């Protein structure tokens, strides 16, 4: 039996963001995030909910939807991404300074844990805002402490092909573009993990080959159990294992069960499958809260201990639960830091 709380990191949580503010200002203007300090709010992740659920660390994502591959689209995306990252940076001292700490390194994450504070880690969802400028990786890492970036979202960008295409050709680059390979090298150089969630299979497998640091999927599930294009098939799971990477099984109903409506039991099935296929050191958990995630039994961050209990019930021992809940992700972050 575990008598001390296990370290739990949720590797993918979106911050709510309006495309137009009530005042009619564009999406790159600063938006209020004061409800991050409230328990009674529709927002699925807040610090009081994290405290109730004994969550130790949260990767908060600056998400940029895919738009046109032109100067107007890229410039707007770059402004939006920076506004979101500034908001993540500023919300900690403004609203939650007594209960959370913005962390850029594993040492800072562990220090936050020792101080009884939630570790907040800034990350990027979609490489689209980089446009054709790999130097933006260094800027994001140094200015905002970004620790991972998904190469794509739903749609191809200049870096790579996506697993989900709303419109346009099925492929644009046949995986990674040459620019995408350069961007991965920059990510390796600046301690930014390569996130292959949302990437096409070809993109994902090529990223494994190109990256000098193990890659990971921050919020995906197992395709053998649910045939969704956002999930990873057995060949991809095997490639992640060989690469030293991790898949963070996520609480998205449509990724867990065909037709949606996934439950904690389904989450457990995907975790167990991945562990059996890859080994305990290559699997973790994430919620995708406030980005569409949330299932019966894990509807918001306050219910996070239900996941810990689920893992115990499925027969994982103390060290295995610790690895799944956070140890594996911390190892990847440390590995990226050593590569710098």
Secondary structure, 3 states (H helix, E strand, C coil): CCCCCCCCEEEEEECCCCCCCCCCCCCCCCCCCHHHHCCCCCCCCCHHHHHHHCCCEEEEEEECCCCCCCHHHHHHHHHHHHHHHHHHHHHHHHHCCCCEEECCCHHHHHHHHHCCCEEEEEEEECHHHHCCCCHHHHHHHHHHCCCEEECCCCCCCCCECECCCCCCCCCCCCCECHHHHHHHHHHHHCCCEEECCCECHHHHHHHHHHCCCCCEEEEECECCCCCCCCCECHHHHHHHHHHCCEEEEECCHHHHCCCCCCEHHHHHHHHHHHHHHHCHHHEEEECCECCCCCEECECCHHHHHHHHHHHHHCCCCHHHHHHHHHHHHHHHHHHHHHHC
